[in-house]
């Protein structure tokens, strides 16, 4: 069957009444939680991960995709009206969008962010649908050594792409790898690092780890910062809709942001923040209104927000086709797959195509739902920003705890949630990224399994790991992935910092 036929089948599956309901619930929950100050898409998805535990896999993943896209949308509202980016990818949106809101143009800023996200999400999802089958065909020829090289690439990616220090990223990764060997060895049946605790024989629950490290740890860290002065929510004045001049200045920025964001998100060493920085730099160079940059240029909202959402769809390319997470949110989504015993990758396309294509098609539907939801309900989302912080963070902790108990009713699991939550908090305090820990826990057993298979086939010859052309290319890409994010970030952020310095002058 052709990609177009698979996509049509996916649309038929995603358009079933229950799946539409799941998508609507997902985008609504994702937007509602994502719009809250200090909460980005990764924390949103982690917090709502237990909500999907009791659903069937297709409905659960469709809701999950809606939560993912909803969290991306919600972050722009917080950045524009509160000047509080929920994640690094929203920094540029806050830079120009909040200035627009202060100048009484919060409505057009929110509108160009919502419509730009819709345009970018639509185009990027279609690109995902048509590019994914070609990557799957390549991945179907992978053997143990190729899969191990792919896991090395994943480990290098999360270590170098998250945080400002590769060393700290590697440290976080090895913490996750250490947790991944807890339990019964899959090949020999021996107990490892269980310390006589029966609950550890099955290993550490990925869902518990993800919710604890992101929802509990991140929330404790944000709450511990205290009040750094009063936060003022800028009122949305005048019309929410854009005028003709706004449309004329935005539509090209949306397309440019999509072109920049999607390939960077799909790269093994990508990341949404890189695309937004480069998009902002491109819009600054190409604008006919350079005097507005730093004072509320609409292109500075349209382009980066489109790049952000295009990059979000781009991260699903390596995630779905290779099982390779390149962002913190993708790592949580990988945990969502694994709670149903599903491993994203080429075999998933072959064994469960209805689920995969239903998920991809649901992204198109979720994108449309978000556009319909966001513009008319801006007033409701603005009211959510006024929730007192103590109530907000206490509510998150209670919700995460109840969700984990509902998914795994065990006193021991609750103790693990608290322990990992405190570990996540300590790591955030000392500047260690969280995502590599979760990725190490998820991919560690797979990497170990493939390495031992490759060495068993070669009778212990280590050189077999490098003699395969595909494995050699993947290892070379892993080496590049250590350097590329540093170069791209330095270039993009340099443009942003120079712009900020110019605006202060």
N, C-alpha and C positions, 0 to 999 in steps of 0.2 A: 504494500500500500504506500501511496505517496504521503508526504508530510501534510499536504492539504487535506487529504482524506482522514488522516489521523487527527488533525486539528478539528475537523468537523465532528468526528466521533467524540472528541473531548468536549466540544461545545454542547453536544447533545447530553452528555453525562453531567456537565456542570450546570446545565439549564433545568435539571430535574428539580421539582419544588423543594425537596428537603435540602439539596445542595445549594440552591439559591438562598434558602433560609440561613444555612451555615455561613455562606459568604457574607450575607447582610449582618449577621451577628458578629462575624469576625471583623469586618471593616468598622462597625460601630464601636466595638470594644477597643479595637486598636487605635482608632482616632481619639476616643475618650481618654484612654490611659496615656497615649502618646502626647496629647496636648498639655498634660500636666507638667509643671515646671521641673526641670532637672531629670526628666525621664525620657530616654531615647528609645529607638526601636528595639535594640537588643534587650534592654530591661523590660520593655513592654511584652515582647514575645516570651521571655523567660517567666515573667510574672503570670502570664495567661497560659503557659504550657500545661499545667495540670488540668485546666478547664476542658481540654480536648481529649483527656485520657480515656474516658468511657465511650467515646464515639467510635464509629467504624472508621477504618483507615482513610477512606476516600473523603468522607465528610469532615474528619478531623483535619486532614491536610489542607482541604479547601478553606476551612475556618482559619487555619494557621496562616495560609497565604493572605487571607483578608486582614488578619491581625498585623502581619508584616507590612503590607502596603499602607494600612491605616496608621500604624506607628510612624511611618515615613511622612505621611501627610500631616499628622498632628504636630510633629516637631517644628514645622514651618510656622504654625500659628504661635507657638511659644516664642520662637526666635523673633518674630516680627512685632508682636504686641508686648512682650515682656523683656526682650533683649537677653533671653536666657537660652542659649543653644542646648538642646538635649544631648547632642553628640557633636563630634568635631566637624562632621560634614555640614552642620547647620551654622557654623561660625560666619561664613560669608553671607548667608541669608540674613542673619541678625545685623550684620554690618550695614547693609543698605536698607533692609526692610524696616528695621526699627526707626531709622531716620525718616523714612517715608511716613510711618505711623505718627511720629512726632510732628511732622509737617501737615497732619490732617489727611494723609493719603493711605491710611491703613487698609481701607477697603480694596483699592486697586492693587496694593501689595499682596494681600491675601488672595485676590482673584488671579493675578498673574502666576502666583505660586501654585494654586490649585489647578489652573488650566494647563500650565507648563508641565506640572507633574503628570497630568492626564495624557497630554500629547507624548511626552517622553516615555511614560509607562506603556502606552499603546504600541508605539514603534518598537521599543526595546523588547516587549513581550513577543511581538511577531518575529523579530530577529532571533530571539531565543528559540522559538518554535522551528525556524528553518535552519538554524545553525546546529542545533543539538544533534540531529540524526547523523551528521557527518562526523562529529566528535565520537559519537557512540560506535560507529563503524570502525574507527581507528582503535578505540579502546577494547573492542571485542577480540583483538589479536593479542592482548596483554597476557603474559604469563606471570609466574610468581616474582621474577626479578623486575619486570616492568612495574608491577603493582607496588613492590617495595620502593622502587625509585620514585613512584608517584607519591607514596606516603612521606618519603624524605622531602619531596617538594612541598607537600602540605605542611610539614613541620617547620621547614625554613620560612615558608610564607607567613605563618602565624607568628613566628618568632621575630621576623624583621619588619612586618607590616604593622604590628600593633605596638603602641607605645613609642617613646623616643629613644630607647636603648635596646639594641639587639641582644646584648648580654642579659638584660632583665627579661626580655622575651624568651630567650633560651632557658633561663632559670625557671620561669613559669611553666614552660613546656615540659621540662624534666620533672617538675612536681606532678603534672598530670600523668606523665608516663609512669612514674612511681605508683600512683594510685591505680593505673590500668592493670598492673600485674597482681593486684589483690584478688584472691579467690582461687578457684580450681583451674589449673593449667589445661587448656583445651586439647593439647596433644598428648600429654602424659597422665593427666588425671591427678597430679600432685597438688596438695594445698600450698599456697604461697601467701605469706604475709597476712594470714587470717588470724593469727595469735589466739587460736582456739575459740574464736567467736563464730558460732554457727551462721549468724546473719551475714557474715562477710564471705561465706563460701561461694555465693553467687556473684561476688564482686560488688563494686560500688555502683549504686543506681545512678545512671546518667541524669535522669530527670531531677533527682534530688540535688545532685551536684550543680546543675545548671541554674535551678531556682535559687539555691543557696548563694552561689558565687555572684550571680548577677542581681537578682531581686533583693536578697537579704544584705549581702555585702555592699552593693552599690548604694542601697538606701541608707544603711548605717553611715556610710561615708558621707553622703550628701547631707544627712541630718546633723552629723557631727560638725559640719562647717559652721553651723549656727546662722544667725541673721547677719548678713554683711551690709546692712543698711536697708531701708525700705525699698521694696520693689513695686514699681508703678506700672499698672497695666494700661497701656495706651488705648484710649477709647477709639472705636471705629466710627469716624465722622463721615458724614455725607454718604454718597452712593457706594455700594460695594462693587459695582460694575466698572469696568475700564472704559475710558473714552476711546475715540478713534486713534488719537495720537499714542495712547498706551498700547493699543493693539499693534499699531505700525512698528513700535519700538520693541515689542515683545516677541512677535512670532519668529523672527529670525534668530533671536537669542534662544528660544525654545529648541529650534532645530539644531543650532550649533551646540547647545548643551547636551542634547541627545547624542550627537556624533562624538563628542568628547567623552561623555560619561560611560556609554555602553562598553566600548572596548576596554577601557581602564577597569571597569567593574569585572569584566570577563577574564582579565589577565590574572595569572596565578599570584602575582604580587600586587594586585590592584587594591582598591579601597575607595569608598565614595568620597572621602575628603580630598583625595588627590584630584579627582575630576572636578570638584567644585572650585578648588583653588585655580586650576588651569582655565576653567570656564570663565571665572571672574577676570583673570588676566586677559583672556581673549576679548571679552566684552569691553574692557577698559581700552584696549588698543583700537577696537573697531568702532567705538561709539562716536556719534556726531555731537554728543553733549558731554565732553570731558569734565566740564565744570560741575556737573551734578554728582560725579562719583565721589563718595565720601559724605554726600549730603542727601542721599536718597534717590539714586538712579534706578529706574525700574528695570533696566537691563541687568543690573547687578543682583536683582532678585530672580528674574526670569531664567537667565542662563544657568546659574549655579543650582537652582532648585530643579530644573530639568535634568541637569547632569547628575544630581543626587539620585533622582528616581530612575534614570536610565542605568546608572551604575548599580542600583539595587536589583534591577532585573538582570543586569549583566552578571552579578554574582551567582545567579541561579544556573548559569551555563556550566561552570566547573562543578557546582554542587550537584546538580541533577545528573550530569553525564559522567562525572569521574568520582563523585563523592568527596570533592575537594572544597572545604570551606575557606573563603578568602576574607570574610569579615566576621565580627563578633556575632552579628545577627544570623549569618549563615551557619555558624557553629551551633547556635541554639536550634535552628531549623533541622540540622543534622541530628541533634538529640531527639527532636520531634519524630523524625522518621524511625529512629532506632527504638523508640518506645513501643513500636508495633512490629519490631523484628525486621524492619526494612532497611536495606543499605543502598542509598542512592548510587547509581553507576550504570554502566552499559547493560548489566544483567537485569536491572529493574525495568529498563525499556523493553527488554525481550520477554520477561516473565510476567510483567504487570503493566502493559501499555495503557490499559484503560485508566488506571490510577494516575500514571504520569501525565498523559495527555489531558485528562480531566483537570488535573492540577494546573497545567499550563493554561488551558482555556479559562479556568476560573480566575486567573490573573486579569484577563481581559474584562470579565464581568465585574470583578472587584474594583478595577480601575474606574469603570463607568459609575458604579455605585458610589464611589468616593467623591467623584465630581458632583453628583446629584446631592449627596449628603453635606458636603463641606460648604458650598456657597450659601444655600438657604439657612443653614444652621450655625452660621458664624457666631450669632449672638449667644447660642447655647454653649459653644466651645469657649467663648470669652468668659462666661460665668464660671466655668470650671477652673479658670486661672485664679479665681479669688478664694479657693479653698485654703484655709489656714494650713501652714506647713506641718504643725504637729499632728493635725487630723490626717493629713495626706500620708505622711510617712508611717504613722501608726496603722493606718488602714492597709497600706502596702504590706507591712509585716504580718498583719493578721491574715490578709488574703492569701499571701504566699504560704503561710503555715497551714491554713485550712485546706488549700489546694493540694499540698503535699500529703497531708494526712488522708485526704479523700482518695488520692491515687495509691498511696502505700500506708494503710492503717497500721502503724507500728511505732511503739515508743522508741525503739532503736533508730528507726528512720528519722524520727523527729530530732533525736540527739545528733544524728549525722547532719541534718539540716542546720542546726544551730552551730555545730562545729565548723562546717564548711562556710557558713555565713560569716563567722568571726574571722576565719582564714581569709575570705575575700575582702573583708574590711581592712585587715592588717596589710594585705598586699596592695590595696588601693592607697593606703596611707603612705607606704614606702615607694609608690610609683611602679609597681609590677603589674603588667596587664593581666586581665582575667581570662580572656578568650583562649590563650595557649593552654591553660590548665584543662579546660573543657575539651579542646581538640585533642590533647594528649590522652585524656581518658577514653575518648571515643575511638580514635584511630590507632592507639597504642597496640591493642590486641591484634588488629588487622595487620599492622606492620610486622609485628613479631611472627605472626602465622606465615606470612608470605616470605619473610627472610628465612625462616627455618625450612620451608618447603624448597626454596631456591638452593640453599646449602645442602639439603638432603639429596636433591637431584644431581648436584655437581660433586657429591661426595666430599663436601667441605672445602671446595675450591672457591675462595672469596672473589677471584677475578671474574667469575661468572656474572657478578653484579654489574660489571662494566662492559662486557663484550657484546651485549645486545645494543643495536643502534638506537632503539626507542629508549631503553633505560639510560644510555649514555646521554641522549638529548635531554631527557627529563632531569638528570643530575646536573647537566650544564645549565639548564633553566633555573634549577635550584640555586646554583652559584650566582647567577645573574640576579635572582630574586633577593639576594642579600644586599645587593648594591642599588638596584633600580629604584626602590621606594625612597631611599635617601636622596637620590638625585632629583626625582620628580617632586618630592615634598619641598626640597630646598628651592627649586625653581618656582613652584607655584606659590609657596608661602612668602618667598622673597618679593614677588609681585604684590601680594596682599599687604605685607608689612610696609613696603614703600608707599603704597596708596594710603595706608593709615597714617603714616608719618606726614605725607603731603597734606592730608585733610586736617591734621592737627596744626600744621603751620598756617 
